[in-house]
Amino acid sequence: MSGSMSSPFVDSPSRRTGISQEYELENAKIDTQLEISKLQFQLSSMKAEKKLWQQERDSITCKYEETIKAKNSEIKKLKLNSDFLFKENQQLESKVQNSTEISNSKVDQLGEKCRNLELKNKELESKYQNLVDKNDRLIRKHKQVSIDWNAQISLNDELSKALQTKQKTIETLQQSNQDFVDKLEQYTKFFQQDDSLNKINQSLMSQNEHLQHTNNQLQLKIDQLLQNKTSSQLLQQKNISLTNKLSEFQEMRVKCCKLEIEKAELEAKYNEHFNTLAAAIVDNDANQASTQDEDITKSIKVQKFISTFKDLQVRNSTLQEKYDSKVIEVNDLKQELEDVIVEIEKEYLPTISSLQEKLKVLSNKVVGLERARMLAGKEIENLRSSLKGMEDLYKSEEPDQGNKQMAQYVTNLENIVDEYKRKIDELESRNHSQLEPSTVATTNSNSNSNKRLHPEGHSFRKTALDLEKENFQLTSNLKKIELENKHLKELVSSKQNIDAKREQMKILELKNNLLAKDQFVKQETLDALRKENESLISEYISKKSNNELIPKALFERQEDDKSNLQRKIDELAKRLQRLREMYASKSRDILVVISKYFGYSLEFLPSTLNPNELSSRLKLVSKYMPKEKNSYLIIDIDNKSLKAYGDYEFKVLCEEAANQWVSKGQFPCLLSSLNLKLYSINTQNK
C-alpha cells in the first residue's frame, strides 16, 4: 500500500528532470518563434516604410528636378539680363565718359565765358557810370531845356496868336490894297486929265509903297515865326526822345536802388567782421591804390591781416612772458614795500606820538608868542602915537625950552622900541626854527595816521588790488560800451540809408507809373477788340462769302493772343527749367544725406522697355562695400522683392540677414545689420 501510494517524483527523480528539460525546450521554441514573428513583422513594416520612402524620394526628386529646371531657366534669363545690363552698363559708362568730357569742355567754356563776362561786367560798370554821368548832365540840360521849352511854348503861343492877328490884318490890308489898286487905276485914268489929281495919285503911290514895305516886314516876321515853329517841333521831338531815355533811366535807377538796398543789407549783415578787418588792416604803401581797385574780394588785405595776426601772436607770446616776469617782480616789490611799511609803523610810531605831543606844546607856545607879538605891536603903535603927540605938544608949547630933555626922552623911547623889535625878531626866528621840524613831523604823523586808519595785515595791498581790478573792469566795460555804441550808430546809419533808398525806390516806381502802362495796354486790347467787333458786324451785315479772307482786326487780335501765349509759354518753360534744376540739386542733396547718415547710396534704375523712363527698381550700394567687389542690392517696389548681386560672401551675408529679419517683418533692421557686418569685415581686413 505504501509503495503504491508514494509520489512518482519521489520514486523517480530522473523523470522529473527530463520533464523540466522538455518544458524548457518548448518554452525556448515558443520564444524563438515569437522573436521570429516579431522580426518578420518588423521586416514587413520596414519594407513598407522603404516603399513609402522610395515613393517620397521619387516625388521629391521629381519636384527638385522641376525646380532645377525652373532655376536653370531663370539662370538663363538672368544671364541674358546680366548680359543686357553689362552692355547697358558699358553704354552708360561711355555716355558718362562723353558727358564728363562734354561737361569738362563746357566747364572750360563757361570759365572762359565767366572771365569774359567779368571783363564785360567791368566794362559795363564803367559804361554804366559814364551813362549815369551823361544822364545827370542830360537831366540838368533837360531841366534847363524844359524851362526854355516852356518859355518857348508860351512865346510860340503868343507869336501864333500875333501871327493870326497879323494874317487877319494882312488879309484886310491886301483887300484894302486891292481896293486901292482898283481905285488907283480909276483915278489914274481920271488923274491923267488933271494935275491936282496927279499929285494926289503920287501921294497915294507913296502910301502904297509904305504899305508894301510894312507888308514885307510882316512877311519876314511870318517867316521867323515859321522857323520858330519848326525849331519848336524839333525841340518837341528831342523832348520825347529825352522823356523815353528818362523813363529807361528811371527803370535802371529803380534796379540800381534795389541793388543798392541789397548791397546795404548785406553790408549791414557782414559789417561787423569786415569793419574789424578794415580797422585791423593798415596799408603801408601808397602805391597799393591800383591793386586795391583791382582786388575786389579784398584777398590781399585778408592775407596781410593773417600775416600781421601771426606776427602779433608771436609778439603777444613774447610780451606775455615778459609781462609775467614783470608781474612777479612787482609782486615781490609790493611785498617788500608792505614789510617796510610794517617795520616803519612798529619802529617810528612812539617817536611820532611823542613828536605830535611836542608839536601840540610848541603850537600852544607859538599861539602865546603870536598873542604877545600882537600886543607888543599894539603897544609900539600906541607909544609911537603918544610920542608923536608929545612931540607935537612940546613943539607947540615950549619950542625953546626942554629940547634937550625931549631929545633924551625920544632917544630913550627909540632904544626901548629897538629892544622890542630885537626881541620880536628873536622870537620869530625861534618860532620859525621850531616850526620846520614840526611841519615835517606833522606830515609824517599825518601819513602814519592815515596808515593807522587801515587795519593791520595786507589791507593796503588788498584795497589797491581791488581798486586796480575795478578800474580795469570799468575800462573794459567802457570800451565794450563804446564799441557797442559805435556798432549801433553804424547799424542806425545803415538802416537810415536803407530806408532812404527804399523811399527813393518807391518814388521812382510811382514815377514809372506801372498802372498807367497797364491801362494803356488794356486800352490797346480794347481798341483791337472793338475793331474786330466792327469788322465782324460789317461782314455779317454785308453777308460776304466764306471764301474771303478773315478781317484784319481779327488777325491782329489773334497775333496778339499768340504773342501773349508764347510769352506765357516761355515764362512757364523758364520756370519749369528752374524747378527741374532745383529738383535735381535737392535730390542730389537728399541722396548725399541718405548715404551719409543711413549708409546706402540710392540709384533709380531705368526701365528695360524704355531707357528714358525710370522703373520701380532701386539700387542700394552700401557705404562700407569696396568698389572693387561691385556688390549691391536691388529692390523692386512693385513686385516687393529684394535681390543681392555680387560675390558669394555678400550673398551669404544677405541670406543670413534675411533669415533673421524678414520673418519678423523688420526690413530696416536687415539693412542695418548688413551694414554692421560689412563694417566689421572692413575693420578686420584693415
C-alpha positions in Angstrom: 0.0 0.0 0.0 2.7 2.3 0.9 4.6 1.6 -2.3 1.5 2.2 -4.5 0.6 5.4 -2.6 4.1 7.1 -2.9 4.8 10.1 -5.4 6.4 9.3 -8.7 8.8 12.3 -8.2 10.0 10.8 -5.1 10.2 7.5 -6.6 11.9 8.6 -9.9 13.8 12.0 -9.8 15.4 11.4 -13.3 12.0 11.5 -14.8 11.3 14.8 -13.1 14.4 16.4 -14.6 13.5 15.2 -18.1 10.1 16.7 -18.0 11.5 20.0 -16.9 14.1 20.0 -19.7 11.3 19.3 -22.2 9.3 22.1 -20.8 12.2 24.5 -21.1 12.9 23.4 -24.7 9.3 24.1 -25.6 9.4 27.4 -23.9 12.6 28.3 -25.8 11.0 27.2 -29.1 8.0 29.4 -28.4 10.3 32.3 -27.6 12.3 31.9 -30.7 9.1 31.6 -32.8 7.8 34.8 -31.1 11.0 36.6 -31.9 11.0 35.3 -35.5 7.4 36.5 -35.9 8.3 39.9 -34.4 11.3 40.2 -36.7 9.2 39.2 -39.7 6.6 41.8 -38.8 9.4 44.4 -38.4 10.8 43.3 -41.7 7.5 43.7 -43.5 6.9 47.1 -41.8 10.4 48.2 -42.8 9.8 47.1 -46.4 6.5 49.0 -46.4 8.3 52.0 -45.0 11.1 51.5 -47.5 8.5 51.6 -50.3 6.9 54.7 -48.8 10.3 56.4 -48.5 11.1 55.3 -52.1 7.9 56.9 -53.3 8.6 60.1 -51.3 12.1 60.2 -52.6 10.8 59.8 -56.2 8.3 62.6 -55.7 10.9 64.8 -54.0 13.4 64.1 -56.8 10.7 65.0 -59.4 10.0 68.2 -57.6 13.7 69.0 -57.3 14.2 68.3 -60.9 11.3 70.6 -61.8 12.7 73.3 -59.5 16.2 72.8 -61.0 14.8 73.1 -64.5 12.9 76.3 -63.4 16.1 77.6 -61.8 18.1 76.8 -64.9 15.6 78.7 -67.0 15.8 81.6 -64.5 19.6 81.4 -64.6 19.4 81.6 -68.4 17.1 84.6 -68.2 19.3 86.2 -65.6 22.4 85.6 -67.7 20.5 87.2 -70.6 19.6 90.1 -68.3 23.1 90.3 -66.9 24.5 90.4 -70.5 22.0 93.1 -71.3 22.8 95.0 -68.1 26.6 94.6 -68.8 26.1 96.0 -72.3 23.9 98.7 -70.9 26.5 99.5 -68.2 29.1 99.8 -70.9 26.9 102.1 -72.9 26.2 104.1 -69.8 29.9 104.3 -68.9 30.6 105.5 -72.4 27.8 108.0 -72.0 29.2 109.1 -68.7 32.6 109.5 -70.2 31.2 111.5 -73.0 29.1 113.6 -70.6 32.2 114.2 -68.4 34.2 115.2 -71.4 31.4 117.4 -72.5 30.9 118.8 -69.0 34.6 119.5 -68.7 34.7 121.2 -72.0 31.5 123.1 -71.0 33.1 124.0 -67.7 36.2 125.3 -69.5 33.9 127.2 -71.9 31.9 128.6 -69.0 35.0 129.5 -67.2 36.2 131.5 -70.2 32.7 132.9 -70.6 32.7 133.8 -66.9 36.1 135.6 -67.3 34.8 137.3 -70.4 31.6 138.2 -68.6 33.6 139.6 -65.7 35.6 141.8 -68.1 32.3 142.8 -69.8 30.8 143.5 -66.4 33.7 145.8 -65.5 33.3 147.5 -68.9 29.5 147.7 -68.5 30.0 149.1 -65.0 32.3 151.8 -66.4 29.9 152.4 -69.2 27.0 152.5 -66.7 28.9 155.0 -64.6 29.5 157.1 -67.8 25.8 156.8 -68.7 24.8 157.8 -65.2 27.1 160.9 -65.5 25.7 161.6 -69.0 22.2 161.1 -67.7 22.8 163.5 -64.9 24.1 166.0 -67.4 21.1 165.3 -69.6 18.7 165.8 -66.7 20.3 169.1 -65.9 20.2 170.0 -69.6 16.6 168.7 -69.7 15.7 170.9 -66.8 17.3 173.9 -68.5 15.7 172.9 -71.8 12.3 172.3 -70.1 12.4 175.8 -68.7 13.5 177.2 -72.1 10.9 175.0 -73.7 8.1 176.2 -71.5 9.2 179.8 -72.2 9.4 179.0 -75.9 5.9 177.4 -75.9 4.5 180.5 -74.2 6.3 182.6 -76.8 5.2 180.3 -79.5 1.5 180.6 -78.4 1.9 184.4 -78.2 3.5 184.5 -81.6 0.9 182.2 -83.1 -1.8 184.5 -81.7 0.1 187.5 -83.0 0.6 185.7 -86.3 -3.1 185.1 -86.6 -3.9 188.7 -85.9 -1.2 189.7 -88.4 -2.6 187.4 -91.0 -6.0 188.9 -90.5 -4.5 192.3 -90.8 -2.6 191.3 -93.9 -5.8 189.9 -95.4 -7.6 193.1 -94.6 -4.6 195.1 -95.9 -4.5 193.0 -99.1 -8.2 193.6 -99.6 -7.8 197.3 -98.9 -4.7 197.3 -101.2 -6.7 195.7 -104.0 -9.4 198.2 -103.5 -6.8 200.9 -103.5 -5.3 199.5 -106.7 -8.7 199.4 -108.3 -9.4 202.9 -107.2 -5.9 203.9 -108.3 -6.5 202.6 -111.8 -9.7 204.5 -111.9 -8.0 207.6 -110.5 -5.1 207.3 -113.0 -7.5 207.4 -115.8 -9.2 210.3 -114.2 -6.0 212.0 -113.0 -4.3 211.9 -116.3 -6.7 214.7 -117.2 -5.9 216.9 -114.1 -2.6 217.9 -112.4 -4.1 218.1 -108.9 -5.3 214.6 -109.3 -1.8 213.6 -110.4 -0.4 215.0 -107.1 -3.0 213.0 -105.2 -2.0 210.0 -107.2 1.6 210.4 -106.3 0.7 210.7 -102.6 -1.3 207.6 -102.9 1.6 205.8 -104.6 3.9 206.8 -101.7 1.3 205.4 -99.3 1.1 202.2 -101.3 4.9 201.8 -101.2 4.8 202.4 -97.5 2.1 199.7 -97.2 4.2 197.3 -99.3 7.1 197.9 -97.0 5.0 197.1 -93.9 3.7 194.0 -95.8 7.3 192.8 -96.4 8.2 193.3 -92.8 5.2 191.3 -91.8 6.2 188.6 -94.2 9.6 188.5 -92.6 8.0 188.2 -89.2 5.9 185.3 -90.5 9.0 183.5 -91.8 10.6 184.0 -88.4 7.5 182.5 -86.8 7.6 179.5 -89.1 11.2 178.9 -88.3 10.4 179.2 -84.6 7.6 176.6 -85.2 9.9 174.2 -86.9 12.5 174.6 -84.1 9.7 174.0 -81.5 8.8 170.8 -83.4 12.4 169.7 -83.3 12.5 170.5 -79.6 9.3 168.5 -79.1 10.9 165.5 -80.8 14.0 165.9 -78.7 11.9 166.2 -75.6 10.0 163.0 -76.5 13.3 161.2 -77.0 14.6 162.6 -73.8 11.5 161.5 -71.9 11.9 158.0 -73.3 15.5 158.0 -72.2 14.4 159.4 -68.9 11.9 156.6 -68.4 14.6 154.0 -69.2 16.9 155.7 -66.9 14.3 155.7 -64.1 13.8 151.9 -64.6 17.6 151.5 -64.4 17.6 153.8 -61.4 14.9 151.6 -59.7 17.0 148.5 -60.4 20.1 150.3 -59.1 18.2 151.3 -55.9 17.1 147.7 -55.4 20.7 146.5 -55.9 22.0 149.3 -53.5 19.4 148.2 -50.9 20.5 144.6 -51.2 24.1 145.7 -51.0 23.4 147.8 -47.9 21.6 144.9 -46.3 24.5 142.6 -47.0 26.9 145.2 -45.8 24.8 145.6 -42.6 25.0 141.8 -42.1 28.7 141.5 -42.6 29.9 144.9 -41.4 31.0 143.5 -38.0 33.6 141.2 -39.5 34.7 143.4 -42.4 34.9 146.5 -40.2 37.1 144.7 -37.8 39.2 143.6 -40.7 39.3 147.1 -42.2 40.3 148.5 -38.8 43.0 145.9 -38.3 44.5 146.1 -41.8 46.7 149.1 -42.4 48.1 149.7 -45.9 51.7 150.9 -45.5 52.4 151.7 -49.2 50.7 154.5 -51.1 51.3 152.6 -54.3 48.7 150.0 -53.4 45.7 152.0 -54.6 45.7 150.4 -58.0 45.9 146.9 -56.5 43.1 147.7 -54.1 40.9 148.8 -57.0 41.7 145.5 -58.8 41.3 143.4 -55.7 37.5 143.4 -55.4 37.4 140.5 -52.9 40.0 142.1 -50.6 42.1 138.9 -50.7 45.4 140.9 -50.4 44.1 142.6 -47.3 43.0 139.3 -45.8 46.4 137.8 -46.5 48.1 140.8 -44.9 45.7 140.5 -42.0 46.6 136.9 -41.5 50.4 137.6 -41.6 50.0 140.5 -39.2 47.9 138.4 -37.0 50.6 135.7 -36.9 53.2 138.3 -36.1 51.1 139.7 -33.4 50.6 136.2 -31.9 54.4 135.8 -31.8 54.8 139.2 -30.2 52.0 138.6 -27.8 53.6 135.4 -26.6 56.9 137.1 -26.0 55.3 140.1 -24.4 53.1 137.8 -22.2 56.3 136.1 -21.0 57.9 139.5 -20.2 54.6 140.7 -18.6 54.5 137.6 -16.3 58.1 138.2 -15.2 57.4 141.8 -14.6 54.2 140.9 -12.6 56.3 138.6 -10.4 58.9 141.4 -9.8 56.1 143.9 -9.0 54.5 141.4 -6.5 57.9 141.0 -4.9 58.4 144.7 -4.7 54.9 145.2 -3.2 55.6 142.5 -0.6 58.9 144.3 0.3 57.1 147.6 0.5 54.5 146.3 2.8 57.2 144.8 5.0 59.0 148.1 5.1 55.7 149.9 6.0 55.0 147.4 8.8 58.6 147.9 10.2 58.2 151.7 10.0 54.9 151.6 11.8 56.3 149.4 14.5 59.6 151.4 15.0 58.6 155.0 14.5 55.0 155.1 16.0 56.2 156.0 19.5 58.6 158.7 18.2 55.7 160.0 16.0 53.4 160.2 19.0 56.0 162.0 21.2 56.7 164.4 18.3 53.0 165.1 18.0 52.7 165.9 21.7 55.8 168.2 21.4 54.1 169.7 18.4 51.0 170.4 20.3 53.1 172.1 23.1 55.0 174.1 20.6 51.9 175.1 18.8 50.4 176.4 22.1 53.7 178.3 22.7 53.5 179.7 19.2 50.0 180.9 19.8 51.1 182.6 23.0 54.0 184.2 21.3 51.8 185.4 18.5 49.5 187.0 21.0 52.5 188.6 22.8 53.8 189.8 19.4 50.4 191.3 18.6 50.2 193.0 22.0 53.8 194.3 21.6 53.0 195.6 18.2 49.9 197.4 19.5 52.0 198.8 22.4 54.6 200.0 19.9 52.0 201.7 17.9 50.5 203.3 21.0 53.9 204.5 22.1 54.7 205.9 18.6 51.4 207.7 18.6 51.9 209.1 22.1 55.5 210.1 21.1 54.2 211.9 18.1 51.6 213.6 20.3 54.2 214.6 22.8 56.5 215.9 20.1 53.7 218.0 18.7 52.8 219.3 22.2 56.4 220.2 23.0 56.9 221.8 19.7 53.8 223.9 20.1 54.1 224.8 23.8 57.9 225.1 24.6 59.9 225.2 21.4 62.9 226.6 23.0 62.8 225.0 26.5 63.3 221.4 27.2 64.7 220.4 23.8 67.4 218.5 25.4 65.0 216.7 27.8 62.7 215.9 24.8 65.6 214.6 22.8 66.7 212.5 25.7 63.2 211.2 26.1 62.9 210.4 22.4 66.2 208.6 22.3 65.1 206.5 25.4 61.9 205.6 23.7 63.7 204.7 20.4 66.0 202.5 22.4 63.1 200.8 24.0 61.4 200.3 20.6 64.6 198.9 19.2 64.9 196.4 22.1 61.2 195.4 21.5 62.0 194.9 17.8 65.1 192.8 18.5 63.2 190.6 21.0 60.3 190.1 18.5 62.8 189.2 15.7 64.5 186.7 18.1 61.1 185.1 18.9 60.1 185.0 15.3 63.4 183.2 14.4 63.0 180.7 17.2 59.4 180.1 16.2 60.5 179.6 12.6 63.3 177.2 13.6 60.8 175.2 15.7 58.1 175.2 13.0 60.3 173.5 10.4 60.8 170.1 12.2 57.2 170.4 13.4 55.9 170.6 9.8 58.0 167.5 8.9 56.7 165.7 11.9 53.1 166.7 11.1 53.4 165.3 7.5 54.9 162.1 8.8 52.3 161.9 11.5 49.5 162.5 9.0 50.8 159.8 6.7 51.2 157.4 9.7 47.8 158.4 11.0 46.3 157.6 7.6 48.2 154.3 7.6 47.0 153.6 11.1 43.4 154.1 9.9 43.8 150.8 7.9 43.6 147.6 9.9 46.7 145.5 10.3 47.8 142.9 7.8 47.7 143.3 4.0 44.7 145.8 3.9 46.5 148.4 1.8 47.6 145.9 -0.8 44.1 144.4 -1.0 42.4 147.7 -1.4 45.0 148.7 -4.1 44.4 145.4 -6.0 40.6 145.7 -5.6 40.8 149.3 -7.0 43.0 148.2 -9.9 40.6 145.3 -10.7 37.6 147.7 -10.5 39.5 150.2 -12.7 40.3 147.5 -15.3 36.7 146.2 -15.3 35.4 149.7 -15.7 37.8 150.5 -18.5 36.9 147.2 -20.3 33.2 147.9 -19.8 33.7 151.4 -21.1 35.5 150.1 -24.2 32.8 147.5 -24.8 30.1 150.1 -24.4 32.0 152.4 -26.8 32.3 149.6 -29.4 28.6 148.7 -29.0 27.7 152.4 -29.3 29.8 152.6 -32.5 28.2 149.4 -33.8 24.7 150.7 -33.0 25.5 154.0 -34.7 26.7 152.2 -37.8 23.5 150.0 -37.8 21.3 153.1 -37.4 23.1 154.8 -40.2 22.9 151.8 -42.5 19.2 151.4 -41.5 18.5 155.0 -42.3 20.4 154.6 -45.6 18.3 151.6 -46.5 15.1 153.3 -45.6 16.0 156.4 -47.6 16.9 154.2 -50.6 13.6 152.3 -50.2 11.7 155.5 -50.2 13.6 156.7 -53.2 12.8 153.4 -54.9 9.1 153.8 -54.1 9.2 157.3 -55.5 10.8 156.1 -58.7 8.3 153.2 -59.0 5.5 155.8 -58.6 7.2 157.9 -61.3 7.3 155.0 -63.6 3.5 154.7 -63.2 3.1 151.0 -64.0 -0.7 151.3 -63.6 -0.9 153.8 -66.4 1.2 151.5 -68.6 -1.2 148.6 -67.7 -4.2 150.8 -68.5 -2.5 151.7 -71.8 -2.1 148.0 -72.7 -5.7 147.3 -71.7 -6.9 150.2 -73.9 -4.9 148.9 -76.9 -6.5 145.4 -76.5 -9.9 147.1 -76.1 -9.5 149.0 -79.3 -8.4 145.9 -81.1 -11.5 144.0 -79.8 -13.7 146.9 -80.9 -12.2 146.9 -84.4 -12.6 143.2 -84.6 -16.2 143.5 -83.5 -16.9 146.2 -86.0 -15.3 144.2 -88.8 -17.4 141.1 -87.8 -20.6 143.2 -87.7 -19.8 144.7 -91.2 -19.1 141.2 -92.5 -22.3 139.9 -91.1 -24.3 142.9 -92.5 -22.7 142.7 -95.9 -23.0 138.9 -95.9 -19.7 138.2 -97.5 -18.8 134.7 -98.8 -16.8 132.3 -96.6 -14.1 132.2 -99.2 -13.0 135.7 -98.4 -10.2 136.5 -96.0 -10.7 137.0 -92.3 -10.9 140.6 -91.0 -7.6 142.3 -90.3 -8.6 143.3 -86.8 -9.3 139.6 -86.0 -6.0 138.6 -87.4 -4.2 141.3 -85.4 -6.0 140.2 -82.2 -5.1 136.5 -82.9 -1.5 137.5 -83.4 -1.6 139.5 -80.2 -3.0 136.5 -78.4 -0.4 134.2 -79.9 2.4 136.5 -78.8 0.9 136.6 -75.3 0.6 132.9 -75.2 4.1 132.5 -76.5 5.4 134.8 -73.8 3.5 132.8 -71.1 4.9 129.6 -72.6 8.4 131.0 -72.4 7.9 132.1 -68.8 6.5 128.6 -67.9 9.4 126.9 -69.7 11.9 129.0 -67.7 10.0 128.3 -64.5 9.9 124.5 -65.4 13.7 124.6 -66.1 14.3 126.3 -62.8 12.1 123.8 -61.0 14.0 120.9 -62.7 17.3 122.4 -61.7 16.1 122.9 -58.1 14.7 119.3 -58.0 17.9 117.9 -59.3 20.0 119.8 -56.8 17.7 118.9 -53.9 17.5 115.3 -54.9 21.3 115.2 -55.0 21.4 116.8 -51.6 18.9 114.2 -50.3 20.9 111.3 -51.8 24.1 112.7 -50.2 22.3 113.0 -46.8 20.9 109.4 -47.1 24.3 108.0 -48.0 25.9 110.0 -45.2 23.5 109.2 -42.3 21.9 105.9 -43.5 25.0 104.2 -45.1 23.4 103.4 -48.5 23.7 105.3 -51.8 20.4 105.2 -53.8 20.1 104.9 -57.6 16.9 104.8 -59.6 17.3 102.2 -62.4 15.8 102.9 -65.9 13.1 100.8 -67.4 14.1 97.8 -69.6 11.4 98.7 -72.1 12.0 102.5 -72.3 15.5 103.6 -71.1 14.3 107.2 -70.9 11.8 106.3 -68.1 12.6 105.2 -64.6 11.4 101.9 -63.3 10.2 100.8 -59.9 13.6 99.3 -59.1 16.1 100.8 -56.7 19.8 100.0 -56.5 21.3 100.1 -53.0 25.1 100.2 -52.6 26.5 100.0 -49.1 28.9 102.7 -47.9 31.2 100.1 -46.4 31.3 97.9 -49.6 34.6 98.2 -51.5 34.1 99.4 -55.1 36.2 96.6 -56.5 33.7 93.9 -55.5 30.7 95.6 -57.2 28.2 94.1 -54.9 24.8 95.7 -54.4 21.1 95.1 -53.6 18.1 95.7 -56.0 14.7 96.4 -54.5 11.6 96.1 -56.8 8.9 98.2 -55.2 6.0 96.9 -57.5 6.9 93.2 -57.1 8.0 93.6 -53.4 11.3 91.7 -54.0 14.9 92.1 -52.9 17.8 90.6 -54.8 21.5 90.5 -54.0 24.1 90.8 -56.7 27.8 90.3 -56.3 30.2 87.8 -54.9 29.4 84.7 -52.8 30.3 86.2 -49.4 28.0 89.1 -49.9 25.1 86.8 -50.9 25.7 84.7 -47.8 25.6 87.7 -45.6 22.4 88.9 -47.3 20.8 85.4 -46.8 21.7 85.3 -43.1 20.3 88.8 -42.5 17.2 87.9 -44.5 16.6 84.7 -42.5 17.0 86.7 -39.3 14.9 89.8 -40.0 12.5 89.1 -42.9 10.4 86.6 -40.9 10.0 89.3 -38.3 9.0 91.9 -40.9 11.8 94.3 -40.0 13.3 95.3 -43.3 15.2 98.4 -41.9 16.9 96.1 -39.3 18.0 93.8 -42.2 19.8 96.8 -44.0 21.3 98.0 -40.7 22.6 94.5 -39.7 24.1 94.1 -43.2 25.9 97.4 -42.8 27.2 96.4 -39.4 28.5 93.1 -40.7 30.2 94.8 -43.7 31.7 97.4 -41.3 33.1 94.7 -39.0 34.6 92.8 -42.0 36.3 96.0 -43.3 37.7 96.8 -39.9 39.1 93.3 -39.6 40.6 93.4 -43.0 42.3 96.8 -42.2 
